[in-house]
């Protein structure tokens, strides 16, 4: 099974965990479960998309949130 999503994209109040974030935290400790995080350098579509992803990553680093 593959579950995908972006834990930075949420409309929940700050400090409230999303279901995806909770699943990552809980399930990543189990044998046989993998977790892959894509960064701006992984984007191979268009340079503008890479720069947008990079801007969000930078903003999250600056305010102390994990991307």
PDBQT receptor file of N, H, CA, C and O in Angstrom, charges set to zero:
ATOM      1  N   UNK A   1       0.844  -1.160   0.000  1.00  0.00    +0.000 N 
ATOM      2  CA  UNK A   1       0.000   0.000   0.000  1.00  0.00    +0.000 C 
ATOM      3  C   UNK A   1       0.896   1.232   0.000  1.00  0.00    +0.000 C 
ATOM      4  O   UNK A   1       1.939   1.256   0.654  1.00  0.00    +0.000 OA
ATOM      5  N   UNK A   2       0.491   2.217  -0.715  1.00  0.00    +0.000 N 
ATOM      6  H   UNK A   2      -0.356   2.197  -1.246  1.00  0.00    +0.000 HD
ATOM      7  CA  UNK A   2       1.201   3.490  -0.741  1.00  0.00    +0.000 C 
ATOM      8  C   UNK A   2       0.231   4.581  -0.307  1.00  0.00    +0.000 C 
ATOM      9  O   UNK A   2      -0.885   4.682  -0.816  1.00  0.00    +0.000 OA
ATOM     10  N   UNK A   3       0.675   5.386   0.632  1.00  0.00    +0.000 N 
ATOM     11  H   UNK A   3       1.582   5.305   1.046  1.00  0.00    +0.000 HD
ATOM     12  CA  UNK A   3      -0.085   6.557   1.059  1.00  0.00    +0.000 C 
ATOM     13  C   UNK A   3       0.774   7.752   0.716  1.00  0.00    +0.000 C 
ATOM     14  O   UNK A   3       1.956   7.781   1.059  1.00  0.00    +0.000 OA
ATOM     15  N   UNK A   4       0.213   8.723   0.054  1.00  0.00    +0.000 N 
ATOM     16  H   UNK A   4      -0.747   8.699  -0.225  1.00  0.00    +0.000 HD
ATOM     17  CA  UNK A   4       1.023   9.904  -0.263  1.00  0.00    +0.000 C 
ATOM     18  C   UNK A   4       0.282  11.162   0.151  1.00  0.00    +0.000 C 
ATOM     19  O   UNK A   4      -0.941  11.181   0.292  1.00  0.00    +0.000 OA
ATOM     20  N   UNK A   5       1.054  12.191   0.337  1.00  0.00    +0.000 N 
ATOM     21  H   UNK A   5       2.047  12.175   0.223  1.00  0.00    +0.000 HD
ATOM     22  CA  UNK A   5       0.479  13.462   0.730  1.00  0.00    +0.000 C 
ATOM     23  C   UNK A   5       1.587  14.417   1.112  1.00  0.00    +0.000 C 
ATOM     24  O   UNK A   5       2.768  14.073   1.074  1.00  0.00    +0.000 OA
ATOM     25  N   UNK A   6       1.194  15.604   1.475  1.00  0.00    +0.000 N 
ATOM     26  H   UNK A   6       0.235  15.884   1.506  1.00  0.00    +0.000 HD
ATOM     27  CA  UNK A   6       2.142  16.631   1.875  1.00  0.00    +0.000 C 
ATOM     28  C   UNK A   6       1.719  17.139   3.244  1.00  0.00    +0.000 C 
ATOM     29  O   UNK A   6       0.744  17.882   3.361  1.00  0.00    +0.000 OA
ATOM     30  N   UNK A   7       2.458  16.735   4.294  1.00  0.00    +0.000 N 
ATOM     31  H   UNK A   7       3.250  16.131   4.200  1.00  0.00    +0.000 HD
ATOM     32  CA  UNK A   7       2.053  17.145   5.637  1.00  0.00    +0.000 C 
ATOM     33  C   UNK A   7       2.128  18.649   5.875  1.00  0.00    +0.000 C 
ATOM     34  O   UNK A   7       1.608  19.139   6.877  1.00  0.00    +0.000 OA
ATOM     35  N   UNK A   8       2.767  19.388   4.971  1.00  0.00    +0.000 N 
ATOM     36  H   UNK A   8       3.189  18.989   4.156  1.00  0.00    +0.000 HD
ATOM     37  CA  UNK A   8       2.803  20.846   5.124  1.00  0.00    +0.000 C 
ATOM     38  C   UNK A   8       1.536  21.504   4.594  1.00  0.00    +0.000 C 
ATOM     39  O   UNK A   8       1.283  22.677   4.869  1.00  0.00    +0.000 OA
ATOM     40  N   UNK A   9       0.745  20.763   3.841  1.00  0.00    +0.000 N 
ATOM     41  H   UNK A   9       0.951  19.811   3.617  1.00  0.00    +0.000 HD
ATOM     42  CA  UNK A   9      -0.478  21.332   3.280  1.00  0.00    +0.000 C 
ATOM     43  C   UNK A   9      -1.662  20.912   4.140  1.00  0.00    +0.000 C 
ATOM     44  O   UNK A   9      -2.224  19.830   3.966  1.00  0.00    +0.000 OA
ATOM     45  N   UNK A  10      -2.028  21.780   5.064  1.00  0.00    +0.000 N 
ATOM     46  H   UNK A  10      -1.572  22.658   5.205  1.00  0.00    +0.000 HD
ATOM     47  CA  UNK A  10      -3.126  21.484   5.976  1.00  0.00    +0.000 C 
ATOM     48  C   UNK A  10      -3.870  22.770   6.303  1.00  0.00    +0.000 C 
ATOM     49  O   UNK A  10      -3.307  23.864   6.254  1.00  0.00    +0.000 OA
ATOM     50  N   UNK A  11      -5.123  22.619   6.630  1.00  0.00    +0.000 N 
ATOM     51  H   UNK A  11      -5.581  21.731   6.670  1.00  0.00    +0.000 HD
ATOM     52  CA  UNK A  11      -5.899  23.783   7.046  1.00  0.00    +0.000 C 
ATOM     53  C   UNK A  11      -6.216  23.714   8.538  1.00  0.00    +0.000 C 
ATOM     54  O   UNK A  11      -7.065  24.453   9.036  1.00  0.00    +0.000 OA
ATOM     55  N   UNK A  12      -5.523  22.818   9.244  1.00  0.00    +0.000 N 
ATOM     56  H   UNK A  12      -4.834  22.218   8.839  1.00  0.00    +0.000 HD
ATOM     57  CA  UNK A  12      -5.714  22.693  10.684  1.00  0.00    +0.000 C 
ATOM     58  C   UNK A  12      -4.987  23.825  11.413  1.00  0.00    +0.000 C 
ATOM     59  O   UNK A  12      -4.031  24.393  10.885  1.00  0.00    +0.000 OA
ATOM     60  N   UNK A  13      -5.433  24.145  12.607  1.00  0.00    +0.000 N 
ATOM     61  H   UNK A  13      -6.209  23.683  13.037  1.00  0.00    +0.000 HD
ATOM     62  CA  UNK A  13      -4.744  25.186  13.384  1.00  0.00    +0.000 C 
ATOM     63  C   UNK A  13      -3.292  24.783  13.680  1.00  0.00    +0.000 C 
ATOM     64  O   UNK A  13      -2.994  23.593  13.785  1.00  0.00    +0.000 OA
ATOM     65  N   UNK A  14      -2.395  25.753  13.815  1.00  0.00    +0.000 N 
ATOM     66  H   UNK A  14      -2.636  26.720  13.730  1.00  0.00    +0.000 HD
ATOM     67  CA  UNK A  14      -0.998  25.442  14.138  1.00  0.00    +0.000 C 
ATOM     68  C   UNK A  14      -0.897  24.576  15.394  1.00  0.00    +0.000 C 
ATOM     69  O   UNK A  14      -1.594  24.804  16.383  1.00  0.00    +0.000 OA
ATOM     70  N   UNK A  15      -0.017  23.584  15.331  1.00  0.00    +0.000 N 
ATOM     71  H   UNK A  15       0.549  23.399  14.528  1.00  0.00    +0.000 HD
ATOM     72  CA  UNK A  15       0.194  22.702  16.472  1.00  0.00    +0.000 C 
ATOM     73  C   UNK A  15      -0.685  21.466  16.477  1.00  0.00    +0.000 C 
ATOM     74  O   UNK A  15      -0.431  20.535  17.241  1.00  0.00    +0.000 OA
ATOM     75  N   UNK A  16      -1.715  21.434  15.640  1.00  0.00    +0.000 N 
ATOM     76  H   UNK A  16      -1.921  22.190  15.019  1.00  0.00    +0.000 HD
ATOM     77  CA  UNK A  16      -2.590  20.263  15.572  1.00  0.00    +0.000 C 
ATOM     78  C   UNK A  16      -2.080  19.321  14.497  1.00  0.00    +0.000 C 
ATOM     79  O   UNK A  16      -1.866  19.735  13.357  1.00  0.00    +0.000 OA
ATOM     80  N   UNK A  17      -1.880  18.040  14.852  1.00  0.00    +0.000 N 
ATOM     81  H   UNK A  17      -2.053  17.704  15.777  1.00  0.00    +0.000 HD
ATOM     82  CA  UNK A  17      -1.329  17.063  13.924  1.00  0.00    +0.000 C 
ATOM     83  C   UNK A  17      -2.378  16.602  12.919  1.00  0.00    +0.000 C 
ATOM     84  O   UNK A  17      -3.549  16.415  13.251  1.00  0.00    +0.000 OA
ATOM     85  N   UNK A  18      -1.924  16.424  11.682  1.00  0.00    +0.000 N 
ATOM     86  H   UNK A  18      -0.973  16.576  11.413  1.00  0.00    +0.000 HD
ATOM     87  CA  UNK A  18      -2.794  15.845  10.663  1.00  0.00    +0.000 C 
ATOM     88  C   UNK A  18      -2.749  14.328  10.778  1.00  0.00    +0.000 C 
ATOM     89  O   UNK A  18      -1.853  13.775  11.416  1.00  0.00    +0.000 OA
ATOM     90  N   UNK A  19      -3.687  13.677  10.180  1.00  0.00    +0.000 N 
ATOM     91  H   UNK A  19      -4.415  14.126   9.663  1.00  0.00    +0.000 HD
ATOM     92  CA  UNK A  19      -3.677  12.208  10.158  1.00  0.00    +0.000 C 
ATOM     93  C   UNK A  19      -2.435  11.674   9.472  1.00  0.00    +0.000 C 
ATOM     94  O   UNK A  19      -1.881  10.656   9.886  1.00  0.00    +0.000 OA
ATOM     95  N   UNK A  20      -1.993  12.360   8.420  1.00  0.00    +0.000 N 
ATOM     96  H   UNK A  20      -2.443  13.187   8.083  1.00  0.00    +0.000 HD
ATOM     97  CA  UNK A  20      -0.794  11.935   7.702  1.00  0.00    +0.000 C 
ATOM     98  C   UNK A  20       0.439  12.068   8.592  1.00  0.00    +0.000 C 
ATOM     99  O   UNK A  20       1.261  11.154   8.644  1.00  0.00    +0.000 OA
ATOM    100  N   UNK A  21       0.578  13.181   9.285  1.00  0.00    +0.000 N 
ATOM    101  H   UNK A  21      -0.090  13.924   9.244  1.00  0.00    +0.000 HD
ATOM    102  CA  UNK A  21       1.718  13.373  10.177  1.00  0.00    +0.000 C 
ATOM    103  C   UNK A  21       1.723  12.341  11.302  1.00  0.00    +0.000 C 
ATOM    104  O   UNK A  21       2.776  11.826  11.677  1.00  0.00    +0.000 OA
ATOM    105  N   UNK A  22       0.555  12.048  11.827  1.00  0.00    +0.000 N 
ATOM    106  H   UNK A  22      -0.300  12.467  11.522  1.00  0.00    +0.000 HD
ATOM    107  CA  UNK A  22       0.456  11.039  12.886  1.00  0.00    +0.000 C 
ATOM    108  C   UNK A  22       0.835   9.659  12.358  1.00  0.00    +0.000 C 
ATOM    109  O   UNK A  22       1.542   8.909  13.031  1.00  0.00    +0.000 OA
ATOM    110  N   UNK A  23       0.371   9.322  11.161  1.00  0.00    +0.000 N 
ATOM    111  H   UNK A  23      -0.203   9.931  10.614  1.00  0.00    +0.000 HD
ATOM    112  CA  UNK A  23       0.710   8.030  10.571  1.00  0.00    +0.000 C 
ATOM    113  C   UNK A  23       2.214   7.916  10.338  1.00  0.00    +0.000 C 
ATOM    114  O   UNK A  23       2.801   6.866  10.600  1.00  0.00    +0.000 OA
ATOM    115  N   UNK A  24       2.840   8.976   9.851  1.00  0.00    +0.000 N 
ATOM    116  H   UNK A  24       2.363   9.829   9.639  1.00  0.00    +0.000 HD
ATOM    117  CA  UNK A  24       4.284   8.965   9.626  1.00  0.00    +0.000 C 
ATOM    118  C   UNK A  24       5.004   8.716  10.944  1.00  0.00    +0.000 C 
ATOM    119  O   UNK A  24       5.894   7.869  11.011  1.00  0.00    +0.000 OA
ATOM    120  N   UNK A  25       4.633   9.440  11.988  1.00  0.00    +0.000 N 
ATOM    121  H   UNK A  25       3.909  10.129  11.934  1.00  0.00    +0.000 HD
ATOM    122  CA  UNK A  25       5.293   9.307  13.287  1.00  0.00    +0.000 C 
ATOM    123  C   UNK A  25       5.095   7.919  13.875  1.00  0.00    +0.000 C 
ATOM    124  O   UNK A  25       6.035   7.347  14.426  1.00  0.00    +0.000 OA
ATOM    125  N   UNK A  26       3.914   7.378  13.770  1.00  0.00    +0.000 N 
ATOM    126  H   UNK A  26       3.151   7.843  13.322  1.00  0.00    +0.000 HD
ATOM    127  CA  UNK A  26       3.591   6.094  14.373  1.00  0.00    +0.000 C 
ATOM    128  C   UNK A  26       4.127   4.918  13.568  1.00  0.00    +0.000 C 
ATOM    129  O   UNK A  26       4.734   4.003  14.125  1.00  0.00    +0.000 OA
ATOM    130  N   UNK A  27       3.903   4.943  12.268  1.00  0.00    +0.000 N 
ATOM    131  H   UNK A  27       3.410   5.686  11.816  1.00  0.00    +0.000 HD
ATOM    132  CA  UNK A  27       4.214   3.772  11.446  1.00  0.00    +0.000 C 
ATOM    133  C   UNK A  27       5.672   3.688  11.019  1.00  0.00    +0.000 C 
ATOM    134  O   UNK A  27       6.148   2.604  10.683  1.00  0.00    +0.000 OA
ATOM    135  N   UNK A  28       6.387   4.800  11.024  1.00  0.00    +0.000 N 
ATOM    136  H   UNK A  28       6.000   5.680  11.297  1.00  0.00    +0.000 HD
ATOM    137  CA  UNK A  28       7.783   4.762  10.576  1.00  0.00    +0.000 C 
ATOM    138  C   UNK A  28       8.653   3.930  11.509  1.00  0.00    +0.000 C 
ATOM    139  O   UNK A  28       9.769   3.560  11.142  1.00  0.00    +0.000 OA
ATOM    140  N   UNK A  29       8.169   3.630  12.702  1.00  0.00    +0.000 N 
ATOM    141  H   UNK A  29       7.263   3.930  13.001  1.00  0.00    +0.000 HD
ATOM    142  CA  UNK A  29       8.924   2.801  13.649  1.00  0.00    +0.000 C 
ATOM    143  C   UNK A  29       8.755   1.309  13.394  1.00  0.00    +0.000 C 
ATOM    144  O   UNK A  29       9.454   0.499  14.002  1.00  0.00    +0.000 OA
ATOM    145  N   UNK A  30       7.847   0.937  12.513  1.00  0.00    +0.000 N 
ATOM    146  H   UNK A  30       7.279   1.595  12.019  1.00  0.00    +0.000 HD
ATOM    147  CA  UNK A  30       7.579  -0.476  12.259  1.00  0.00    +0.000 C 
ATOM    148  C   UNK A  30       8.486  -1.020  11.166  1.00  0.00    +0.000 C 
ATOM    149  O   UNK A  30       8.742  -0.350  10.165  1.00  0.00    +0.000 OA
ATOM    150  N   UNK A  31       8.972  -2.251  11.369  1.00  0.00    +0.000 N 
ATOM    151  H   UNK A  31       8.764  -2.795  12.182  1.00  0.00    +0.000 HD
ATOM    152  CA  UNK A  31       9.742  -2.916  10.316  1.00  0.00    +0.000 C 
ATOM    153  C   UNK A  31       8.857  -3.103   9.097  1.00  0.00    +0.000 C 
ATOM    154  O   UNK A  31       7.676  -3.430   9.219  1.00  0.00    +0.000 OA
ATOM    155  N   UNK A  32       9.428  -2.896   7.931  1.00  0.00    +0.000 N 
ATOM    156  H   UNK A  32      10.387  -2.631   7.832  1.00  0.00    +0.000 HD
ATOM    157  CA  UNK A  32       8.693  -3.089   6.687  1.00  0.00    +0.000 C 
ATOM    158  C   UNK A  32       7.966  -1.856   6.196  1.00  0.00    +0.000 C 
ATOM    159  O   UNK A  32       7.337  -1.887   5.139  1.00  0.00    +0.000 OA
ATOM    160  N   UNK A  33       8.044  -0.769   6.950  1.00  0.00    +0.000 N 
ATOM    161  H   UNK A  33       8.555  -0.744   7.809  1.00  0.00    +0.000 HD
ATOM    162  CA  UNK A  33       7.390   0.487   6.554  1.00  0.00    +0.000 C 
ATOM    163  C   UNK A  33       8.464   1.456   6.094  1.00  0.00    +0.000 C 
ATOM    164  O   UNK A  33       9.462   1.658   6.786  1.00  0.00    +0.000 OA
ATOM    165  N   UNK A  34       8.267   2.046   4.946  1.00  0.00    +0.000 N 
ATOM    166  H   UNK A  34       7.456   1.882   4.384  1.00  0.00    +0.000 HD
ATOM    167  CA  UNK A  34       9.202   3.034   4.429  1.00  0.00    +0.000 C 
ATOM    168  C   UNK A  34       8.559   4.411   4.406  1.00  0.00    +0.000 C 
ATOM    169  O   UNK A  34       7.336   4.549   4.357  1.00  0.00    +0.000 OA
ATOM    170  N   UNK A  35       9.405   5.417   4.441  1.00  0.00    +0.000 N 
ATOM    171  H   UNK A  35      10.398   5.306   4.480  1.00  0.00    +0.000 HD
ATOM    172  CA  UNK A  35       8.922   6.799   4.400  1.00  0.00    +0.000 C 
ATOM    173  C   UNK A  35       9.882   7.581   3.514  1.00  0.00    +0.000 C 
ATOM    174  O   UNK A  35      11.078   7.646   3.798  1.00  0.00    +0.000 OA
ATOM    175  N   UNK A  36       9.371   8.165   2.460  1.00  0.00    +0.000 N 
ATOM    176  H   UNK A  36       8.399   8.113   2.230  1.00  0.00    +0.000 HD
ATOM    177  CA  UNK A  36      10.179   8.917   1.513  1.00  0.00    +0.000 C 
ATOM    178  C   UNK A  36       9.742  10.371   1.539  1.00  0.00    +0.000 C 
ATOM    179  O   UNK A  36       8.548  10.668   1.493  1.00  0.00    +0.000 OA
ATOM    180  N   UNK A  37      10.709  11.278   1.613  1.00  0.00    +0.000 N 
ATOM    181  H   UNK A  37      11.679  11.037   1.650  1.00  0.00    +0.000 HD
ATOM    182  CA  UNK A  37      10.426  12.713   1.579  1.00  0.00    +0.000 C 
ATOM    183  C   UNK A  37      11.077  13.277   0.321  1.00  0.00    +0.000 C 
ATOM    184  O   UNK A  37      12.287  13.152   0.132  1.00  0.00    +0.000 OA
ATOM    185  N   UNK A  38      10.284  13.887  -0.524  1.00  0.00    +0.000 N 
ATOM    186  H   UNK A  38       9.301  13.988  -0.370  1.00  0.00    +0.000 HD
ATOM    187  CA  UNK A  38      10.804  14.516  -1.728  1.00  0.00    +0.000 C 
ATOM    188  C   UNK A  38      11.138  15.968  -1.428  1.00  0.00    +0.000 C 
ATOM    189  O   UNK A  38      10.398  16.651  -0.721  1.00  0.00    +0.000 OA
ATOM    190  N   UNK A  39      12.236  16.428  -1.960  1.00  0.00    +0.000 N 
ATOM    191  H   UNK A  39      12.838  15.874  -2.534  1.00  0.00    +0.000 HD
ATOM    192  CA  UNK A  39      12.702  17.810  -1.790  1.00  0.00    +0.000 C 
ATOM    193  C   UNK A  39      12.634  18.525  -3.133  1.00  0.00    +0.000 C 
ATOM    194  O   UNK A  39      12.304  17.921  -4.153  1.00  0.00    +0.000 OA
ATOM    195  N   UNK A  40      12.947  19.807  -3.125  1.00  0.00    +0.000 N 
ATOM    196  H   UNK A  40      13.215  20.299  -2.296  1.00  0.00    +0.000 HD
ATOM    197  CA  UNK A  40      12.879  20.573  -4.368  1.00  0.00    +0.000 C 
ATOM    198  C   UNK A  40      13.814  20.010  -5.433  1.00  0.00    +0.000 C 
ATOM    199  O   UNK A  40      13.533  20.132  -6.625  1.00  0.00    +0.000 OA
ATOM    200  N   UNK A  41      14.908  19.405  -5.025  1.00  0.00    +0.000 N 
ATOM    201  H   UNK A  41      15.136  19.307  -4.056  1.00  0.00    +0.000 HD
ATOM    202  CA  UNK A  41      15.850  18.834  -6.007  1.00  0.00    +0.000 C 
ATOM    203  C   UNK A  41      15.289  17.598  -6.700  1.00  0.00    +0.000 C 
ATOM    204  O   UNK A  41      15.830  17.164  -7.717  1.00  0.00    +0.000 OA
ATOM    205  N   UNK A  42      14.206  17.023  -6.161  1.00  0.00    +0.000 N 
ATOM    206  H   UNK A  42      13.767  17.376  -5.335  1.00  0.00    +0.000 HD
ATOM    207  CA  UNK A  42      13.577  15.849  -6.767  1.00  0.00    +0.000 C 
ATOM    208  C   UNK A  42      12.592  16.212  -7.873  1.00  0.00    +0.000 C 
ATOM    209  O   UNK A  42      12.172  15.342  -8.637  1.00  0.00    +0.000 OA
ATOM    210  N   UNK A  43      12.228  17.463  -7.964  1.00  0.00    +0.000 N 
ATOM    211  H   UNK A  43      12.569  18.169  -7.344  1.00  0.00    +0.000 HD
ATOM    212  CA  UNK A  43      11.248  17.890  -8.966  1.00  0.00    +0.000 C 
ATOM    213  C   UNK A  43      11.916  17.931 -10.327  1.00  0.00    +0.000 C 
ATOM    214  O   UNK A  43      12.925  18.612 -10.514  1.00  0.00    +0.000 OA
ATOM    215  N   UNK A  44      11.350  17.200 -11.277  1.00  0.00    +0.000 N 
ATOM    216  H   UNK A  44      10.531  16.647 -11.125  1.00  0.00    +0.000 HD
ATOM    217  CA  UNK A  44      11.933  17.147 -12.617  1.00  0.00    +0.000 C 
ATOM    218  C   UNK A  44      10.968  17.672 -13.680  1.00  0.00    +0.000 C 
ATOM    219  O   UNK A  44      11.208  17.492 -14.874  1.00  0.00    +0.000 OA
ATOM    220  N   UNK A  45       9.888  18.314 -13.259  1.00  0.00    +0.000 N 
ATOM    221  H   UNK A  45       9.694  18.461 -12.289  1.00  0.00    +0.000 HD
ATOM    222  CA  UNK A  45       8.907  18.799 -14.228  1.00  0.00    +0.000 C 
ATOM    223  C   UNK A  45       9.340  20.133 -14.821  1.00  0.00    +0.000 C 
ATOM    224  O   UNK A  45       9.767  20.187 -15.974  1.00  0.00    +0.000 OA
ATOM    225  N   UNK A  46       9.239  21.164 -14.081  1.00  0.00    +0.000 N 
ATOM    226  H   UNK A  46       8.891  21.121 -13.144  1.00  0.00    +0.000 HD
ATOM    227  CA  UNK A  46       9.501  22.504 -14.581  1.00  0.00    +0.000 C 
ATOM    228  C   UNK A  46      10.250  23.272 -13.497  1.00  0.00    +0.000 C 
ATOM    229  O   UNK A  46       9.988  23.084 -12.309  1.00  0.00    +0.000 OA
ATOM    230  N   UNK A  47      11.158  24.117 -13.893  1.00  0.00    +0.000 N 
ATOM    231  H   UNK A  47      11.371  24.269 -14.858  1.00  0.00    +0.000 HD
ATOM    232  CA  UNK A  47      11.959  24.849 -12.924  1.00  0.00    +0.000 C 
ATOM    233  C   UNK A  47      11.096  25.694 -11.991  1.00  0.00    +0.000 C 
ATOM    234  O   UNK A  47      11.444  25.850 -10.820  1.00  0.00    +0.000 OA
ATOM    235  N   UNK A  48       9.992  26.236 -12.469  1.00  0.00    +0.000 N 
ATOM    236  H   UNK A  48       9.710  26.108 -13.420  1.00  0.00    +0.000 HD
ATOM    237  CA  UNK A  48       9.119  27.040 -11.625  1.00  0.00    +0.000 C 
ATOM    238  C   UNK A  48       8.560  26.202 -10.476  1.00  0.00    +0.000 C 
ATOM    239  O   UNK A  48       8.485  26.678  -9.344  1.00  0.00    +0.000 OA
ATOM    240  N   UNK A  49       8.171  24.969 -10.755  1.00  0.00    +0.000 N 
ATOM    241  H   UNK A  49       8.232  24.582 -11.674  1.00  0.00    +0.000 HD
ATOM    242  CA  UNK A  49       7.653  24.085  -9.712  1.00  0.00    +0.000 C 
ATOM    243  C   UNK A  49       8.741  23.818  -8.674  1.00  0.00    +0.000 C 
ATOM    244  O   UNK A  49       8.454  23.817  -7.477  1.00  0.00    +0.000 OA
ATOM    245  N   UNK A  50       9.972  23.592  -9.101  1.00  0.00    +0.000 N 
ATOM    246  H   UNK A  50      10.205  23.592 -10.073  1.00  0.00    +0.000 HD
ATOM    247  CA  UNK A  50      11.091  23.358  -8.187  1.00  0.00    +0.000 C 
ATOM    248  C   UNK A  50      11.285  24.571  -7.286  1.00  0.00    +0.000 C 
ATOM    249  O   UNK A  50      11.513  24.424  -6.085  1.00  0.00    +0.000 OA
ATOM    250  N   UNK A  51      11.196  25.768  -7.860  1.00  0.00    +0.000 N 
ATOM    251  H   UNK A  51      11.011  25.888  -8.835  1.00  0.00    +0.000 HD
ATOM    252  CA  UNK A  51      11.386  26.987  -7.077  1.00  0.00    +0.000 C 
ATOM    253  C   UNK A  51      10.243  27.202  -6.085  1.00  0.00    +0.000 C 
ATOM    254  O   UNK A  51      10.470  27.700  -4.982  1.00  0.00    +0.000 OA
ATOM    255  N   UNK A  52       9.034  26.838  -6.459  1.00  0.00    +0.000 N 
ATOM    256  H   UNK A  52       8.850  26.433  -7.355  1.00  0.00    +0.000 HD
ATOM    257  CA  UNK A  52       7.888  26.952  -5.547  1.00  0.00    +0.000 C 
ATOM    258  C   UNK A  52       8.076  26.008  -4.364  1.00  0.00    +0.000 C 
ATOM    259  O   UNK A  52       7.893  26.412  -3.216  1.00  0.00    +0.000 OA
ATOM    260  N   UNK A  53       8.437  24.758  -4.634  1.00  0.00    +0.000 N 
ATOM    261  H   UNK A  53       8.586  24.430  -5.567  1.00  0.00    +0.000 HD
ATOM    262  CA  UNK A  53       8.677  23.798  -3.552  1.00  0.00    +0.000 C 
ATOM    263  C   UNK A  53       9.798  24.307  -2.649  1.00  0.00    +0.000 C 
ATOM    264  O   UNK A  53       9.696  24.212  -1.426  1.00  0.00    +0.000 OA
ATOM    265  N   UNK A  54      10.859  24.841  -3.235  1.00  0.00    +0.000 N 
ATOM    266  H   UNK A  54      10.941  24.918  -4.228  1.00  0.00    +0.000 HD
ATOM    267  CA  UNK A  54      11.971  25.387  -2.462  1.00  0.00    +0.000 C 
ATOM    268  C   UNK A  54      11.539  26.537  -1.569  1.00  0.00    +0.000 C 
ATOM    269  O   UNK A  54      11.999  26.643  -0.433  1.00  0.00    +0.000 OA
ATOM    270  N   UNK A  55      10.659  27.399  -2.069  1.00  0.00    +0.000 N 
ATOM    271  H   UNK A  55      10.285  27.312  -2.992  1.00  0.00    +0.000 HD
ATOM    272  CA  UNK A  55      10.172  28.529  -1.285  1.00  0.00    +0.000 C 
ATOM    273  C   UNK A  55       9.387  28.056  -0.060  1.00  0.00    +0.000 C 
ATOM    274  O   UNK A  55       9.536  28.607   1.030  1.00  0.00    +0.000 OA
ATOM    275  N   UNK A  56       8.554  27.033  -0.247  1.00  0.00    +0.000 N 
ATOM    276  H   UNK A  56       8.433  26.585  -1.133  1.00  0.00    +0.000 HD
ATOM    277  CA  UNK A  56       7.809  26.494   0.888  1.00  0.00    +0.000 C 
ATOM    278  C   UNK A  56       8.741  25.832   1.894  1.00  0.00    +0.000 C 
ATOM    279  O   UNK A  56       8.561  25.998   3.100  1.00  0.00    +0.000 OA
ATOM    280  N   UNK A  57       9.732  25.086   1.422  1.00  0.00    +0.000 N 
ATOM    281  H   UNK A  57       9.878  24.951   0.442  1.00  0.00    +0.000 HD
ATOM    282  CA  UNK A  57      10.687  24.455   2.331  1.00  0.00    +0.000 C 
ATOM    283  C   UNK A  57      11.438  25.514   3.139  1.00  0.00    +0.000 C 
ATOM    284  O   UNK A  57      11.628  25.350   4.344  1.00  0.00    +0.000 OA
ATOM    285  N   UNK A  58      11.859  26.582   2.495  1.00  0.00    +0.000 N 
ATOM    286  H   UNK A  58      11.704  26.715   1.516  1.00  0.00    +0.000 HD
ATOM    287  CA  UNK A  58      12.580  27.659   3.185  1.00  0.00    +0.000 C 
ATOM    288  C   UNK A  58      11.683  28.306   4.244  1.00  0.00    +0.000 C 
ATOM    289  O   UNK A  58      12.133  28.563   5.361  1.00  0.00    +0.000 OA
ATOM    290  N   UNK A  59      10.438  28.566   3.907  1.00  0.00    +0.000 N 
ATOM    291  H   UNK A  59      10.072  28.357   3.000  1.00  0.00    +0.000 HD
ATOM    292  CA  UNK A  59       9.506  29.178   4.853  1.00  0.00    +0.000 C 
ATOM    293  C   UNK A  59       9.291  28.282   6.065  1.00  0.00    +0.000 C 
ATOM    294  O   UNK A  59       9.226  28.764   7.195  1.00  0.00    +0.000 OA
ATOM    295  N   UNK A  60       9.180  26.991   5.831  1.00  0.00    +0.000 N 
ATOM    296  H   UNK A  60       9.233  26.599   4.913  1.00  0.00    +0.000 HD
ATOM    297  CA  UNK A  60       8.968  26.054   6.951  1.00  0.00    +0.000 C 
ATOM    298  C   UNK A  60      10.211  25.953   7.830  1.00  0.00    +0.000 C 
ATOM    299  O   UNK A  60      10.096  25.812   9.048  1.00  0.00    +0.000 OA
ATOM    300  N   UNK A  61      11.377  26.021   7.236  1.00  0.00    +0.000 N 
ATOM    301  H   UNK A  61      11.470  26.135   6.247  1.00  0.00    +0.000 HD
ATOM    302  CA  UNK A  61      12.612  26.006   8.043  1.00  0.00    +0.000 C 
ATOM    303  C   UNK A  61      12.698  27.260   8.897  1.00  0.00    +0.000 C 
ATOM    304  O   UNK A  61      13.117  27.194  10.053  1.00  0.00    +0.000 OA
ATOM    305  N   UNK A  62      12.308  28.394   8.347  1.00  0.00    +0.000 N 
ATOM    306  H   UNK A  62      11.967  28.447   7.408  1.00  0.00    +0.000 HD
ATOM    307  CA  UNK A  62      12.409  29.664   9.061  1.00  0.00    +0.000 C 
ATOM    308  C   UNK A  62      11.431  29.751  10.230  1.00  0.00    +0.000 C 
ATOM    309  O   UNK A  62      11.735  30.389  11.238  1.00  0.00    +0.000 OA
ATOM    310  N   UNK A  63      10.267  29.122  10.112  1.00  0.00    +0.000 N 
ATOM    311  H   UNK A  63      10.021  28.604   9.293  1.00  0.00    +0.000 HD
ATOM    312  CA  UNK A  63       9.320  29.211  11.232  1.00  0.00    +0.000 C 
ATOM    313  C   UNK A  63       9.347  27.958  12.108  1.00  0.00    +0.000 C 
ATOM    314  O   UNK A  63       8.481  27.772  12.962  1.00  0.00    +0.000 OA
ATOM    315  N   UNK A  64      10.358  27.094  11.889  1.00  0.00    +0.000 N 
ATOM    316  H   UNK A  64      11.062  27.246  11.195  1.00  0.00    +0.000 HD
ATOM    317  CA  UNK A  64      10.566  25.955  12.778  1.00  0.00    +0.000 C 
ATOM    318  C   UNK A  64       9.697  24.741  12.521  1.00  0.00    +0.000 C 
ATOM    319  O   UNK A  64       9.712  23.795  13.307  1.00  0.00    +0.000 OA
ATOM    320  N   UNK A  65       8.944  24.751  11.442  1.00  0.00    +0.000 N 
ATOM    321  H   UNK A  65       8.932  25.520  10.804  1.00  0.00    +0.000 HD
ATOM    322  CA  UNK A  65       8.116  23.591  11.125  1.00  0.00    +0.000 C 
ATOM    323  C   UNK A  65       8.883  22.663  10.204  1.00  0.00    +0.000 C 
ATOM    324  O   UNK A  65       9.662  23.102   9.358  1.00  0.00    +0.000 OA
ATOM    325  N   UNK A  66       8.649  21.382  10.382  1.00  0.00    +0.000 N 
ATOM    326  H   UNK A  66       8.016  21.026  11.069  1.00  0.00    +0.000 HD
ATOM    327  CA  UNK A  66       9.288  20.400   9.493  1.00  0.00    +0.000 C 
ATOM    328  C   UNK A  66       8.556  20.381   8.159  1.00  0.00    +0.000 C 
ATOM    329  O   UNK A  66       7.328  20.474   8.131  1.00  0.00    +0.000 OA
ATOM    330  N   UNK A  67       9.278  20.264   7.063  1.00  0.00    +0.000 N 
ATOM    331  H   UNK A  67      10.275  20.188   7.085  1.00  0.00    +0.000 HD
ATOM    332  CA  UNK A  67       8.627  20.219   5.755  1.00  0.00    +0.000 C 
ATOM    333  C   UNK A  67       7.906  18.912   5.517  1.00  0.00    +0.000 C 
ATOM    334  O   UNK A  67       7.307  18.720   4.459  1.00  0.00    +0.000 OA
TER     335      UNK A  67
